[in-house]
């Protein structure tokens, strides 16, 4: 009965994937598949972004998310009256993000910052409650859990269809999205969802710029595309489609 419910939940997402536009012109869209331990020793497959997966699993097991909520990060605690240089301010902000910065052994190459050739709009990367932080927190938490079980079981790693130019939207919260794209000619699997987290973190750190909002307040934003040596890449950008 549980498996039937899972299939019903997935069906609307299949139509949604067809409506998505890839972050790069001419690229295709692949709906990503996740395998999650919904109940003890009960692994089920789900499609969509990490947020959509959380929602589907929660419908099957309402206690699942509460039992696995990642640690909340309070972010910088500095006195806001102290005037910092741009570099000092970024170091304070990075205290919020640094726990996502892991060495997963991926060899990286070039980084292209927004707007870039595809005219991407960057996203806010200033506070612990920014949506890009929420995307990373969701993905990091689920990725760590899936890594623990994948040592003994197969099929719990990110997979993307044949490329070149095939993308899947991994996370999306209030117009802030993380994509990963496969440029290999055959289907490709990463070793861990945390590899995607690392690509996104490199974009946030390497493409940050400080700008001014409509109220005259300075803040950091970031966006772009980080390429890996193994012919795949991660994109961080604003996305207004079903997000």
C-alpha positions as CSV (number, residue, x, y, z in Angstrom):
1,X,0.0,0.0,0.0
2,X,2.9,2.4,0.8
3,X,4.4,1.8,-2.6
4,X,1.1,2.6,-4.4
5,X,1.0,5.9,-2.5
6,X,4.6,6.7,-3.6
7,X,3.7,6.2,-7.3
8,X,0.6,8.5,-7.0
9,X,2.8,11.2,-5.5
10,X,5.3,11.0,-8.2
11,X,3.0,11.3,-11.2
12,X,2.4,15.1,-11.0
13,X,6.2,15.7,-10.9
14,X,6.7,13.9,-14.3
15,X,4.5,16.5,-16.0
16,X,6.3,19.4,-14.1
17,X,9.7,18.3,-15.4
18,X,8.6,18.7,-19.0
19,X,7.6,22.3,-18.3
20,X,11.0,23.2,-16.8
21,X,13.6,25.0,-18.9
22,X,17.2,24.0,-18.5
23,X,19.5,26.7,-17.1
24,X,21.6,26.6,-20.3
25,X,20.1,27.2,-23.7
26,X,19.9,24.0,-25.8
27,X,20.3,21.7,-22.7
28,X,17.7,19.1,-21.8
29,X,16.0,18.6,-18.4
30,X,16.2,15.3,-16.5
31,X,14.1,14.7,-13.3
32,X,16.4,13.5,-10.6
33,X,15.7,10.3,-8.6
34,X,16.4,9.9,-4.9
35,X,16.2,6.8,-2.8
36,X,15.2,7.6,0.8
37,X,14.8,5.5,4.0
38,X,11.2,6.4,4.7
39,X,10.9,4.0,7.6
40,X,13.6,1.8,9.2
41,X,15.0,-0.4,6.4
42,X,12.3,0.7,4.0
43,X,13.9,2.5,1.1
44,X,11.7,4.1,-1.6
45,X,12.5,6.1,-4.7
46,X,11.3,9.7,-5.3
47,X,11.7,12.2,-8.1
48,X,12.1,16.0,-8.0
49,X,14.1,18.5,-6.0
50,X,15.2,17.9,-2.5
51,X,12.3,20.0,-1.2
52,X,9.7,18.0,-3.3
53,X,11.3,14.7,-2.0
54,X,11.0,16.0,1.6
55,X,7.3,16.8,1.0
56,X,6.5,13.4,-0.5
57,X,8.3,11.5,2.2
58,X,6.6,13.5,4.9
59,X,3.2,12.5,3.5
60,X,4.2,8.9,4.0
61,X,5.9,9.4,7.3
62,X,4.9,12.6,9.1
63,X,7.7,12.1,11.7
64,X,10.5,11.7,9.1
65,X,11.5,15.3,8.7
66,X,11.4,16.1,12.4
67,X,13.7,13.2,13.2
68,X,16.3,14.2,10.6
69,X,16.2,18.0,10.8
70,X,19.7,19.4,10.4
71,X,21.3,21.6,13.0
72,X,20.2,25.2,12.7
73,X,23.0,27.7,12.2
74,X,22.6,31.1,13.8
75,X,25.1,32.8,11.5
76,X,27.2,35.7,12.4
77,X,26.9,37.2,15.9
78,X,28.9,40.3,15.4
79,X,27.8,43.8,16.6
80,X,26.0,45.3,13.6
81,X,27.2,48.8,14.7
82,X,30.8,47.9,13.8
83,X,31.7,49.0,10.3
84,X,33.6,46.3,8.5
85,X,35.4,46.2,5.2
86,X,33.9,44.2,2.4
87,X,36.4,41.3,3.0
88,X,35.8,41.4,6.8
89,X,32.1,41.3,6.3
90,X,32.3,38.3,3.9
91,X,34.5,36.4,6.5
92,X,31.7,36.9,9.0
93,X,29.0,35.7,6.5
94,X,31.1,32.7,5.6
95,X,30.9,31.4,9.2
96,X,27.3,30.5,8.2
97,X,28.3,28.5,5.2
98,X,31.7,27.0,6.0
99,X,30.2,23.7,7.4
100,X,29.1,22.9,3.9
101,X,32.6,23.2,2.6
102,X,33.9,19.6,2.5
103,X,36.6,17.9,0.5
104,X,34.8,15.1,-1.4
105,X,37.7,14.5,-3.7
106,X,36.2,16.1,-6.8
107,X,38.7,17.8,-9.2
108,X,37.3,21.1,-10.3
109,X,38.2,23.3,-13.3
110,X,36.8,26.6,-14.5
111,X,34.2,28.7,-12.7
112,X,31.8,31.0,-14.7
113,X,30.1,33.7,-12.7
114,X,26.6,35.2,-13.3
115,X,25.3,36.7,-15.5
116,X,27.7,34.8,-17.8
117,X,26.7,33.8,-21.4
118,X,23.2,32.6,-20.3
119,X,22.3,35.9,-18.5
120,X,21.6,34.3,-15.1
121,X,20.4,36.4,-12.2
122,X,22.4,35.8,-9.0
123,X,20.7,35.1,-5.6
124,X,21.2,36.6,-2.2
125,X,23.9,35.0,-0.1
126,X,24.0,37.3,2.9
127,X,22.2,35.6,5.8
128,X,21.5,32.2,7.3
129,X,17.8,32.5,6.4
130,X,18.6,33.2,2.7
131,X,17.0,30.7,0.4
132,X,20.3,29.4,-1.0
133,X,21.3,28.5,2.5
134,X,18.1,26.6,2.9
135,X,18.8,24.7,-0.3
136,X,22.2,23.8,0.9
137,X,21.0,22.8,4.3
138,X,18.3,20.5,2.9
139,X,20.7,18.9,0.4
140,X,23.6,18.6,2.9
141,X,21.4,16.9,5.5
142,X,19.8,14.4,3.1
143,X,23.2,13.8,1.4
144,X,24.9,12.9,4.6
145,X,22.2,10.4,5.6
146,X,22.2,8.8,2.1
147,X,26.0,8.5,2.2
148,X,25.8,6.5,5.5
149,X,23.5,3.8,4.0
150,X,25.1,3.8,0.5
151,X,28.3,2.2,1.8
152,X,26.3,-1.1,2.1
153,X,23.7,-0.6,-0.6
154,X,23.7,0.6,-4.2
155,X,21.5,2.9,-6.1
156,X,21.6,5.8,-3.6
157,X,23.8,8.2,-5.5
158,X,22.9,11.1,-7.9
159,X,22.3,10.0,-11.5
160,X,21.7,12.0,-14.6
161,X,20.7,11.0,-18.1
162,X,23.0,11.0,-21.2
163,X,24.5,14.3,-22.3
164,X,26.1,16.4,-23.4
165,X,23.8,19.0,-22.0
166,X,21.4,17.2,-19.6
167,X,20.4,19.0,-16.4
168,X,18.4,18.2,-13.3
169,X,17.2,20.7,-10.8
170,X,18.4,19.5,-7.4
171,X,17.0,22.2,-5.1
172,X,14.7,25.2,-5.4
173,X,13.3,27.5,-2.7
174,X,11.5,30.7,-3.5
175,X,13.2,31.3,-6.9
176,X,16.6,30.2,-5.7
177,X,17.8,27.1,-7.5
178,X,20.7,24.6,-7.7
179,X,21.0,22.5,-10.8
180,X,23.5,19.9,-11.9
181,X,24.2,19.1,-15.5
182,X,25.8,16.1,-17.3
183,X,28.1,16.8,-20.3
184,X,29.1,13.2,-20.8
185,X,27.7,11.3,-23.7
186,X,26.4,8.6,-21.5
187,X,24.4,8.5,-18.3
188,X,26.5,9.6,-15.3
189,X,26.5,9.0,-11.6
190,X,28.2,11.1,-8.9
191,X,29.6,9.5,-5.8
192,X,27.4,11.5,-3.5
193,X,24.9,14.3,-3.3
194,X,27.5,16.2,-1.3
195,X,29.5,16.6,-4.5
196,X,26.8,18.9,-5.8
197,X,26.8,20.8,-2.5
198,X,30.5,21.4,-3.0
199,X,30.0,22.7,-6.5
200,X,27.3,25.1,-5.2
201,X,29.5,26.3,-2.3
202,X,32.3,27.0,-4.8
203,X,30.0,29.2,-6.8
204,X,28.7,31.1,-3.8
205,X,32.2,31.7,-2.5
206,X,33.9,32.4,-5.9
207,X,31.2,34.5,-7.6
208,X,30.2,36.7,-4.7
209,X,29.6,40.4,-5.3
210,X,28.4,43.1,-3.0
211,X,25.5,45.2,-4.2
212,X,22.9,47.6,-2.8
213,X,19.1,46.8,-2.5
214,X,16.2,49.2,-3.1
215,X,16.5,50.5,0.5
216,X,20.2,51.3,0.2
217,X,21.4,48.3,2.2
218,X,24.5,46.6,1.1
219,X,24.4,42.8,0.7
220,X,26.2,39.9,-1.0
221,X,24.7,38.0,-3.9
222,X,26.2,35.1,-6.0
223,X,25.5,32.9,-8.9
224,X,27.2,31.0,-11.6
225,X,28.4,27.6,-12.9
226,X,31.2,25.4,-11.5
227,X,32.7,22.8,-13.9
228,X,34.2,19.5,-12.8
229,X,37.0,17.7,-14.6
230,X,34.7,14.7,-15.1
231,X,32.4,16.7,-17.5
232,X,29.6,17.7,-15.2
233,X,28.8,21.0,-13.6
234,X,26.7,22.8,-10.9
235,X,24.6,25.9,-11.5
236,X,23.4,28.4,-8.9
237,X,20.9,31.0,-10.2
238,X,17.5,32.6,-9.8
239,X,14.7,30.4,-11.1
240,X,11.1,31.4,-11.3
241,X,9.5,28.2,-12.7
242,X,7.6,26.2,-10.0
243,X,10.0,27.2,-7.4
